[in-house]
């Protein structure tokens, strides 16, 4: 009887590890820039227990960008990206469900994962005069090339060109707009 209980405990522990998502940023080859989201939070003893909502983002994969509309159900609050900040992501189900690795705010080096059910677009989002707008993905990608911006490959801040003013807008807006 004791052997049976121990075996069941080992199987349960192993299966929970199997389904746990990695917290290693190197395991997430994509980058996502979250422009905005609306959410409802459920609390237990003043702590967020569940956060559900919807939002809009740009997903960077290889040298391509796609706008993404998404719904989510997370164990913690989902935060918008600040400036050009992007979060690591990977496909759970290609073009349908992403797993995003998000920092636990206030705890350096700690992360949690959140699943996003996605609706992929053939355009990219950007902010212009405070409004969220869209443009063909090819135009956004051309802007990325001109400004040496490629968050998938560690180029996280666009480089301004001589023709532009004082510097890029830190809002996810293509600076040429």
mmCIF file of the C-alpha atoms, coordinates in Angstrom:
data_MODEL
# 
_entry.id   MODEL 
# 
loop_
_atom_site.group_PDB 
_atom_site.id 
_atom_site.type_symbol 
_atom_site.label_atom_id 
_atom_site.label_alt_id 
_atom_site.label_comp_id 
_atom_site.label_asym_id 
_atom_site.label_entity_id 
_atom_site.label_seq_id 
_atom_site.pdbx_PDB_ins_code 
_atom_site.Cartn_x 
_atom_site.Cartn_y 
_atom_site.Cartn_z 
_atom_site.occupancy 
_atom_site.B_iso_or_equiv 
_atom_site.pdbx_formal_charge 
_atom_site.auth_seq_id 
_atom_site.auth_comp_id 
_atom_site.auth_asym_id 
_atom_site.auth_atom_id 
_atom_site.pdbx_PDB_model_num 
ATOM 1   C CA . UNK A 1 1   ? 0.000   0.000  0.000   1.00 0.00 ? 1   UNK A CA 1 
ATOM 2   C CA . UNK A 1 2   ? 2.833   2.419  0.845   1.00 0.00 ? 2   UNK A CA 1 
ATOM 3   C CA . UNK A 1 3   ? 4.578   1.666  -2.443  1.00 0.00 ? 3   UNK A CA 1 
ATOM 4   C CA . UNK A 1 4   ? 1.351   2.393  -4.321  1.00 0.00 ? 4   UNK A CA 1 
ATOM 5   C CA . UNK A 1 5   ? 0.946   5.803  -2.628  1.00 0.00 ? 5   UNK A CA 1 
ATOM 6   C CA . UNK A 1 6   ? 4.590   6.708  -3.232  1.00 0.00 ? 6   UNK A CA 1 
ATOM 7   C CA . UNK A 1 7   ? 4.324   5.708  -6.898  1.00 0.00 ? 7   UNK A CA 1 
ATOM 8   C CA . UNK A 1 8   ? 1.170   7.811  -7.342  1.00 0.00 ? 8   UNK A CA 1 
ATOM 9   C CA . UNK A 1 9   ? 2.855   10.792 -5.680  1.00 0.00 ? 9   UNK A CA 1 
ATOM 10  C CA . UNK A 1 10  ? 5.862   10.504 -8.011  1.00 0.00 ? 10  UNK A CA 1 
ATOM 11  C CA . UNK A 1 11  ? 3.642   10.258 -11.082 1.00 0.00 ? 11  UNK A CA 1 
ATOM 12  C CA . UNK A 1 12  ? 1.629   13.320 -10.027 1.00 0.00 ? 12  UNK A CA 1 
ATOM 13  C CA . UNK A 1 13  ? 4.776   15.355 -9.345  1.00 0.00 ? 13  UNK A CA 1 
ATOM 14  C CA . UNK A 1 14  ? 6.312   14.355 -12.670 1.00 0.00 ? 14  UNK A CA 1 
ATOM 15  C CA . UNK A 1 15  ? 3.143   15.172 -14.607 1.00 0.00 ? 15  UNK A CA 1 
ATOM 16  C CA . UNK A 1 16  ? 2.866   18.631 -13.014 1.00 0.00 ? 16  UNK A CA 1 
ATOM 17  C CA . UNK A 1 17  ? 6.465   19.378 -14.039 1.00 0.00 ? 17  UNK A CA 1 
ATOM 18  C CA . UNK A 1 18  ? 5.726   18.178 -17.549 1.00 0.00 ? 18  UNK A CA 1 
ATOM 19  C CA . UNK A 1 19  ? 2.893   20.687 -17.957 1.00 0.00 ? 19  UNK A CA 1 
ATOM 20  C CA . UNK A 1 20  ? 4.665   23.598 -16.246 1.00 0.00 ? 20  UNK A CA 1 
ATOM 21  C CA . UNK A 1 21  ? 5.914   26.236 -18.657 1.00 0.00 ? 21  UNK A CA 1 
ATOM 22  C CA . UNK A 1 22  ? 9.588   27.122 -18.707 1.00 0.00 ? 22  UNK A CA 1 
ATOM 23  C CA . UNK A 1 23  ? 10.594  30.376 -17.012 1.00 0.00 ? 23  UNK A CA 1 
ATOM 24  C CA . UNK A 1 24  ? 13.819  30.626 -19.042 1.00 0.00 ? 24  UNK A CA 1 
ATOM 25  C CA . UNK A 1 25  ? 13.669  33.582 -21.505 1.00 0.00 ? 25  UNK A CA 1 
ATOM 26  C CA . UNK A 1 26  ? 15.929  31.651 -23.910 1.00 0.00 ? 26  UNK A CA 1 
ATOM 27  C CA . UNK A 1 27  ? 13.036  29.207 -24.494 1.00 0.00 ? 27  UNK A CA 1 
ATOM 28  C CA . UNK A 1 28  ? 10.872  32.002 -25.951 1.00 0.00 ? 28  UNK A CA 1 
ATOM 29  C CA . UNK A 1 29  ? 12.013  32.919 -29.495 1.00 0.00 ? 29  UNK A CA 1 
ATOM 30  C CA . UNK A 1 30  ? 9.297   35.512 -30.250 1.00 0.00 ? 30  UNK A CA 1 
ATOM 31  C CA . UNK A 1 31  ? 8.712   39.019 -28.877 1.00 0.00 ? 31  UNK A CA 1 
ATOM 32  C CA . UNK A 1 32  ? 5.376   40.714 -28.212 1.00 0.00 ? 32  UNK A CA 1 
ATOM 33  C CA . UNK A 1 33  ? 4.665   44.412 -27.694 1.00 0.00 ? 33  UNK A CA 1 
ATOM 34  C CA . UNK A 1 34  ? 1.367   44.902 -25.826 1.00 0.00 ? 34  UNK A CA 1 
ATOM 35  C CA . UNK A 1 35  ? -0.248  48.233 -26.741 1.00 0.00 ? 35  UNK A CA 1 
ATOM 36  C CA . UNK A 1 36  ? -3.247  47.954 -24.492 1.00 0.00 ? 36  UNK A CA 1 
ATOM 37  C CA . UNK A 1 37  ? -5.635  45.619 -22.765 1.00 0.00 ? 37  UNK A CA 1 
ATOM 38  C CA . UNK A 1 38  ? -8.775  45.692 -20.685 1.00 0.00 ? 38  UNK A CA 1 
ATOM 39  C CA . UNK A 1 39  ? -9.078  43.241 -17.857 1.00 0.00 ? 39  UNK A CA 1 
ATOM 40  C CA . UNK A 1 40  ? -11.140 42.109 -14.929 1.00 0.00 ? 40  UNK A CA 1 
ATOM 41  C CA . UNK A 1 41  ? -9.310  40.892 -11.845 1.00 0.00 ? 41  UNK A CA 1 
ATOM 42  C CA . UNK A 1 42  ? -10.478 38.473 -9.161  1.00 0.00 ? 42  UNK A CA 1 
ATOM 43  C CA . UNK A 1 43  ? -8.937  38.785 -5.710  1.00 0.00 ? 43  UNK A CA 1 
ATOM 44  C CA . UNK A 1 44  ? -8.480  36.487 -2.750  1.00 0.00 ? 44  UNK A CA 1 
ATOM 45  C CA . UNK A 1 45  ? -7.246  38.047 0.468   1.00 0.00 ? 45  UNK A CA 1 
ATOM 46  C CA . UNK A 1 46  ? -6.205  41.235 -1.404  1.00 0.00 ? 46  UNK A CA 1 
ATOM 47  C CA . UNK A 1 47  ? -4.077  39.301 -3.920  1.00 0.00 ? 47  UNK A CA 1 
ATOM 48  C CA . UNK A 1 48  ? -4.907  38.865 -7.596  1.00 0.00 ? 48  UNK A CA 1 
ATOM 49  C CA . UNK A 1 49  ? -5.934  35.271 -8.130  1.00 0.00 ? 49  UNK A CA 1 
ATOM 50  C CA . UNK A 1 50  ? -7.100  35.559 -11.733 1.00 0.00 ? 50  UNK A CA 1 
ATOM 51  C CA . UNK A 1 51  ? -6.976  38.225 -14.440 1.00 0.00 ? 51  UNK A CA 1 
ATOM 52  C CA . UNK A 1 52  ? -9.003  37.931 -17.656 1.00 0.00 ? 52  UNK A CA 1 
ATOM 53  C CA . UNK A 1 53  ? -9.432  40.275 -20.565 1.00 0.00 ? 53  UNK A CA 1 
ATOM 54  C CA . UNK A 1 54  ? -8.578  41.217 -24.121 1.00 0.00 ? 54  UNK A CA 1 
ATOM 55  C CA . UNK A 1 55  ? -6.036  43.402 -25.870 1.00 0.00 ? 55  UNK A CA 1 
ATOM 56  C CA . UNK A 1 56  ? -3.982  44.369 -28.903 1.00 0.00 ? 56  UNK A CA 1 
ATOM 57  C CA . UNK A 1 57  ? -0.301  43.829 -29.604 1.00 0.00 ? 57  UNK A CA 1 
ATOM 58  C CA . UNK A 1 58  ? 2.374   43.401 -32.261 1.00 0.00 ? 58  UNK A CA 1 
ATOM 59  C CA . UNK A 1 59  ? 4.072   40.019 -32.499 1.00 0.00 ? 59  UNK A CA 1 
ATOM 60  C CA . UNK A 1 60  ? 7.648   39.921 -33.815 1.00 0.00 ? 60  UNK A CA 1 
ATOM 61  C CA . UNK A 1 61  ? 8.694   36.599 -35.343 1.00 0.00 ? 61  UNK A CA 1 
ATOM 62  C CA . UNK A 1 62  ? 11.901  36.297 -37.374 1.00 0.00 ? 62  UNK A CA 1 
ATOM 63  C CA . UNK A 1 63  ? 11.891  39.441 -39.557 1.00 0.00 ? 63  UNK A CA 1 
ATOM 64  C CA . UNK A 1 64  ? 8.098   39.798 -39.626 1.00 0.00 ? 64  UNK A CA 1 
ATOM 65  C CA . UNK A 1 65  ? 5.586   41.746 -37.572 1.00 0.00 ? 65  UNK A CA 1 
ATOM 66  C CA . UNK A 1 66  ? 1.876   41.022 -37.202 1.00 0.00 ? 66  UNK A CA 1 
ATOM 67  C CA . UNK A 1 67  ? -0.833  42.797 -35.312 1.00 0.00 ? 67  UNK A CA 1 
ATOM 68  C CA . UNK A 1 68  ? -2.543  40.505 -32.828 1.00 0.00 ? 68  UNK A CA 1 
ATOM 69  C CA . UNK A 1 69  ? -5.893  40.794 -31.108 1.00 0.00 ? 69  UNK A CA 1 
ATOM 70  C CA . UNK A 1 70  ? -5.984  38.515 -28.076 1.00 0.00 ? 70  UNK A CA 1 
ATOM 71  C CA . UNK A 1 71  ? -7.924  37.298 -25.074 1.00 0.00 ? 71  UNK A CA 1 
ATOM 72  C CA . UNK A 1 72  ? -6.176  36.095 -21.945 1.00 0.00 ? 72  UNK A CA 1 
ATOM 73  C CA . UNK A 1 73  ? -6.619  34.383 -18.601 1.00 0.00 ? 73  UNK A CA 1 
ATOM 74  C CA . UNK A 1 74  ? -3.609  34.910 -16.305 1.00 0.00 ? 74  UNK A CA 1 
ATOM 75  C CA . UNK A 1 75  ? -2.757  34.218 -12.690 1.00 0.00 ? 75  UNK A CA 1 
ATOM 76  C CA . UNK A 1 76  ? -1.469  37.810 -12.338 1.00 0.00 ? 76  UNK A CA 1 
ATOM 77  C CA . UNK A 1 77  ? -2.223  41.183 -13.902 1.00 0.00 ? 77  UNK A CA 1 
ATOM 78  C CA . UNK A 1 78  ? -1.094  41.616 -17.497 1.00 0.00 ? 78  UNK A CA 1 
ATOM 79  C CA . UNK A 1 79  ? 0.840   44.866 -18.084 1.00 0.00 ? 79  UNK A CA 1 
ATOM 80  C CA . UNK A 1 80  ? 1.094   46.976 -21.228 1.00 0.00 ? 80  UNK A CA 1 
ATOM 81  C CA . UNK A 1 81  ? 4.558   47.348 -22.724 1.00 0.00 ? 81  UNK A CA 1 
ATOM 82  C CA . UNK A 1 82  ? 6.374   50.536 -21.761 1.00 0.00 ? 82  UNK A CA 1 
ATOM 83  C CA . UNK A 1 83  ? 7.922   52.445 -24.664 1.00 0.00 ? 83  UNK A CA 1 
ATOM 84  C CA . UNK A 1 84  ? 9.382   49.877 -27.063 1.00 0.00 ? 84  UNK A CA 1 
ATOM 85  C CA . UNK A 1 85  ? 9.511   47.143 -24.399 1.00 0.00 ? 85  UNK A CA 1 
ATOM 86  C CA . UNK A 1 86  ? 8.628   43.647 -25.605 1.00 0.00 ? 86  UNK A CA 1 
ATOM 87  C CA . UNK A 1 87  ? 8.040   40.406 -23.730 1.00 0.00 ? 87  UNK A CA 1 
ATOM 88  C CA . UNK A 1 88  ? 9.352   36.940 -24.688 1.00 0.00 ? 88  UNK A CA 1 
ATOM 89  C CA . UNK A 1 89  ? 6.753   34.635 -26.230 1.00 0.00 ? 89  UNK A CA 1 
ATOM 90  C CA . UNK A 1 90  ? 6.416   31.265 -27.960 1.00 0.00 ? 90  UNK A CA 1 
ATOM 91  C CA . UNK A 1 91  ? 3.699   29.405 -29.797 1.00 0.00 ? 91  UNK A CA 1 
ATOM 92  C CA . UNK A 1 92  ? 1.680   26.869 -27.859 1.00 0.00 ? 92  UNK A CA 1 
ATOM 93  C CA . UNK A 1 93  ? -0.562  26.311 -30.903 1.00 0.00 ? 93  UNK A CA 1 
ATOM 94  C CA . UNK A 1 94  ? 0.803   28.054 -34.019 1.00 0.00 ? 94  UNK A CA 1 
ATOM 95  C CA . UNK A 1 95  ? -1.194  31.172 -34.964 1.00 0.00 ? 95  UNK A CA 1 
ATOM 96  C CA . UNK A 1 96  ? -3.807  30.328 -32.302 1.00 0.00 ? 96  UNK A CA 1 
ATOM 97  C CA . UNK A 1 97  ? -2.285  30.397 -28.815 1.00 0.00 ? 97  UNK A CA 1 
ATOM 98  C CA . UNK A 1 98  ? 0.831   32.108 -27.436 1.00 0.00 ? 98  UNK A CA 1 
ATOM 99  C CA . UNK A 1 99  ? 2.578   31.647 -24.123 1.00 0.00 ? 99  UNK A CA 1 
ATOM 100 C CA . UNK A 1 100 ? 4.056   34.939 -22.919 1.00 0.00 ? 100 UNK A CA 1 
ATOM 101 C CA . UNK A 1 101 ? 6.785   35.164 -20.283 1.00 0.00 ? 101 UNK A CA 1 
ATOM 102 C CA . UNK A 1 102 ? 6.128   38.188 -18.080 1.00 0.00 ? 102 UNK A CA 1 
ATOM 103 C CA . UNK A 1 103 ? 8.156   39.631 -15.229 1.00 0.00 ? 103 UNK A CA 1 
ATOM 104 C CA . UNK A 1 104 ? 6.813   39.473 -11.706 1.00 0.00 ? 104 UNK A CA 1 
ATOM 105 C CA . UNK A 1 105 ? 6.894   43.196 -11.011 1.00 0.00 ? 105 UNK A CA 1 
ATOM 106 C CA . UNK A 1 106 ? 8.997   44.097 -8.004  1.00 0.00 ? 106 UNK A CA 1 
ATOM 107 C CA . UNK A 1 107 ? 10.893  40.765 -8.059  1.00 0.00 ? 107 UNK A CA 1 
ATOM 108 C CA . UNK A 1 108 ? 13.977  40.879 -10.277 1.00 0.00 ? 108 UNK A CA 1 
ATOM 109 C CA . UNK A 1 109 ? 14.598  37.680 -12.246 1.00 0.00 ? 109 UNK A CA 1 
ATOM 110 C CA . UNK A 1 110 ? 11.180  36.132 -11.481 1.00 0.00 ? 110 UNK A CA 1 
ATOM 111 C CA . UNK A 1 111 ? 8.626   35.406 -14.190 1.00 0.00 ? 111 UNK A CA 1 
ATOM 112 C CA . UNK A 1 112 ? 5.131   34.047 -14.710 1.00 0.00 ? 112 UNK A CA 1 
ATOM 113 C CA . UNK A 1 113 ? 3.504   32.789 -17.893 1.00 0.00 ? 113 UNK A CA 1 
ATOM 114 C CA . UNK A 1 114 ? 0.227   33.789 -19.463 1.00 0.00 ? 114 UNK A CA 1 
ATOM 115 C CA . UNK A 1 115 ? -1.626  32.171 -22.365 1.00 0.00 ? 115 UNK A CA 1 
ATOM 116 C CA . UNK A 1 116 ? -3.034  34.439 -25.073 1.00 0.00 ? 116 UNK A CA 1 
ATOM 117 C CA . UNK A 1 117 ? -5.616  33.170 -27.554 1.00 0.00 ? 117 UNK A CA 1 
ATOM 118 C CA . UNK A 1 118 ? -4.743  35.095 -30.698 1.00 0.00 ? 118 UNK A CA 1 
ATOM 119 C CA . UNK A 1 119 ? -6.344  36.476 -33.836 1.00 0.00 ? 119 UNK A CA 1 
ATOM 120 C CA . UNK A 1 120 ? -3.442  37.218 -36.179 1.00 0.00 ? 120 UNK A CA 1 
ATOM 121 C CA . UNK A 1 121 ? -3.673  40.218 -38.538 1.00 0.00 ? 121 UNK A CA 1 
ATOM 122 C CA . UNK A 1 122 ? -1.923  40.970 -41.826 1.00 0.00 ? 122 UNK A CA 1 
ATOM 123 C CA . UNK A 1 123 ? -1.109  44.484 -40.618 1.00 0.00 ? 123 UNK A CA 1 
ATOM 124 C CA . UNK A 1 124 ? 0.821   45.995 -37.715 1.00 0.00 ? 124 UNK A CA 1 
ATOM 125 C CA . UNK A 1 125 ? -0.352  48.367 -34.995 1.00 0.00 ? 125 UNK A CA 1 
ATOM 126 C CA . UNK A 1 126 ? 1.328   51.648 -34.066 1.00 0.00 ? 126 UNK A CA 1 
ATOM 127 C CA . UNK A 1 127 ? 0.509   54.731 -32.004 1.00 0.00 ? 127 UNK A CA 1 
ATOM 128 C CA . UNK A 1 128 ? 0.080   58.075 -33.747 1.00 0.00 ? 128 UNK A CA 1 
ATOM 129 C CA . UNK A 1 129 ? -0.880  61.193 -31.765 1.00 0.00 ? 129 UNK A CA 1 
ATOM 130 C CA . UNK A 1 130 ? -2.014  58.955 -28.908 1.00 0.00 ? 130 UNK A CA 1 
ATOM 131 C CA . UNK A 1 131 ? -4.316  56.823 -31.053 1.00 0.00 ? 131 UNK A CA 1 
ATOM 132 C CA . UNK A 1 132 ? -3.793  53.184 -31.959 1.00 0.00 ? 132 UNK A CA 1 
ATOM 133 C CA . UNK A 1 133 ? -3.698  52.820 -35.741 1.00 0.00 ? 133 UNK A CA 1 
ATOM 134 C CA . UNK A 1 134 ? -2.663  50.139 -38.225 1.00 0.00 ? 134 UNK A CA 1 
ATOM 135 C CA . UNK A 1 135 ? -0.595  49.969 -41.388 1.00 0.00 ? 135 UNK A CA 1 
ATOM 136 C CA . UNK A 1 136 ? 0.433   47.178 -43.775 1.00 0.00 ? 136 UNK A CA 1 
ATOM 137 C CA . UNK A 1 137 ? 2.971   44.874 -42.160 1.00 0.00 ? 137 UNK A CA 1 
ATOM 138 C CA . UNK A 1 138 ? 5.401   45.483 -45.054 1.00 0.00 ? 138 UNK A CA 1 
ATOM 139 C CA . UNK A 1 139 ? 5.468   49.243 -44.279 1.00 0.00 ? 139 UNK A CA 1 
ATOM 140 C CA . UNK A 1 140 ? 6.160   48.620 -40.586 1.00 0.00 ? 140 UNK A CA 1 
ATOM 141 C CA . UNK A 1 141 ? 8.878   46.092 -41.482 1.00 0.00 ? 141 UNK A CA 1 
ATOM 142 C CA . UNK A 1 142 ? 10.501  48.646 -43.852 1.00 0.00 ? 142 UNK A CA 1 
ATOM 143 C CA . UNK A 1 143 ? 10.487  51.162 -40.968 1.00 0.00 ? 143 UNK A CA 1 
ATOM 144 C CA . UNK A 1 144 ? 12.152  48.504 -38.777 1.00 0.00 ? 144 UNK A CA 1 
ATOM 145 C CA . UNK A 1 145 ? 14.953  48.071 -41.350 1.00 0.00 ? 145 UNK A CA 1 
ATOM 146 C CA . UNK A 1 146 ? 15.478  51.841 -41.718 1.00 0.00 ? 146 UNK A CA 1 
ATOM 147 C CA . UNK A 1 147 ? 15.745  52.220 -37.935 1.00 0.00 ? 147 UNK A CA 1 
ATOM 148 C CA . UNK A 1 148 ? 17.702  49.055 -37.141 1.00 0.00 ? 148 UNK A CA 1 
ATOM 149 C CA . UNK A 1 149 ? 14.853  47.871 -34.886 1.00 0.00 ? 149 UNK A CA 1 
ATOM 150 C CA . UNK A 1 150 ? 14.530  44.111 -34.406 1.00 0.00 ? 150 UNK A CA 1 
ATOM 151 C CA . UNK A 1 151 ? 13.449  43.033 -30.900 1.00 0.00 ? 151 UNK A CA 1 
ATOM 152 C CA . UNK A 1 152 ? 13.764  39.326 -31.787 1.00 0.00 ? 152 UNK A CA 1 
ATOM 153 C CA . UNK A 1 153 ? 17.504  39.867 -32.251 1.00 0.00 ? 153 UNK A CA 1 
ATOM 154 C CA . UNK A 1 154 ? 18.127  42.213 -29.313 1.00 0.00 ? 154 UNK A CA 1 
ATOM 155 C CA . UNK A 1 155 ? 17.754  45.527 -31.172 1.00 0.00 ? 155 UNK A CA 1 
ATOM 156 C CA . UNK A 1 156 ? 15.185  46.849 -28.711 1.00 0.00 ? 156 UNK A CA 1 
ATOM 157 C CA . UNK A 1 157 ? 15.283  50.587 -29.400 1.00 0.00 ? 157 UNK A CA 1 
ATOM 158 C CA . UNK A 1 158 ? 14.962  52.121 -32.879 1.00 0.00 ? 158 UNK A CA 1 
ATOM 159 C CA . UNK A 1 159 ? 17.869  54.234 -34.088 1.00 0.00 ? 159 UNK A CA 1 
ATOM 160 C CA . UNK A 1 160 ? 16.884  57.703 -35.302 1.00 0.00 ? 160 UNK A CA 1 
ATOM 161 C CA . UNK A 1 161 ? 17.859  58.828 -38.777 1.00 0.00 ? 161 UNK A CA 1 
ATOM 162 C CA . UNK A 1 162 ? 19.299  62.227 -39.705 1.00 0.00 ? 162 UNK A CA 1 
ATOM 163 C CA . UNK A 1 163 ? 16.049  63.334 -41.404 1.00 0.00 ? 163 UNK A CA 1 
ATOM 164 C CA . UNK A 1 164 ? 14.090  62.865 -38.201 1.00 0.00 ? 164 UNK A CA 1 
ATOM 165 C CA . UNK A 1 165 ? 13.749  65.230 -35.320 1.00 0.00 ? 165 UNK A CA 1 
ATOM 166 C CA . UNK A 1 166 ? 15.059  64.788 -31.807 1.00 0.00 ? 166 UNK A CA 1 
ATOM 167 C CA . UNK A 1 167 ? 14.473  61.037 -31.533 1.00 0.00 ? 167 UNK A CA 1 
ATOM 168 C CA . UNK A 1 168 ? 12.016  58.182 -31.741 1.00 0.00 ? 168 UNK A CA 1 
ATOM 169 C CA . UNK A 1 169 ? 8.743   58.407 -29.908 1.00 0.00 ? 169 UNK A CA 1 
ATOM 170 C CA . UNK A 1 170 ? 8.666   55.880 -27.094 1.00 0.00 ? 170 UNK A CA 1 
ATOM 171 C CA . UNK A 1 171 ? 5.134   54.757 -27.863 1.00 0.00 ? 171 UNK A CA 1 
ATOM 172 C CA . UNK A 1 172 ? 5.563   52.002 -30.409 1.00 0.00 ? 172 UNK A CA 1 
ATOM 173 C CA . UNK A 1 173 ? 5.056   54.572 -33.147 1.00 0.00 ? 173 UNK A CA 1 
ATOM 174 C CA . UNK A 1 174 ? 7.149   54.273 -36.264 1.00 0.00 ? 174 UNK A CA 1 
ATOM 175 C CA . UNK A 1 175 ? 9.289   57.433 -36.057 1.00 0.00 ? 175 UNK A CA 1 
ATOM 176 C CA . UNK A 1 176 ? 8.694   58.163 -39.750 1.00 0.00 ? 176 UNK A CA 1 
ATOM 177 C CA . UNK A 1 177 ? 4.974   58.615 -39.103 1.00 0.00 ? 177 UNK A CA 1 
# 
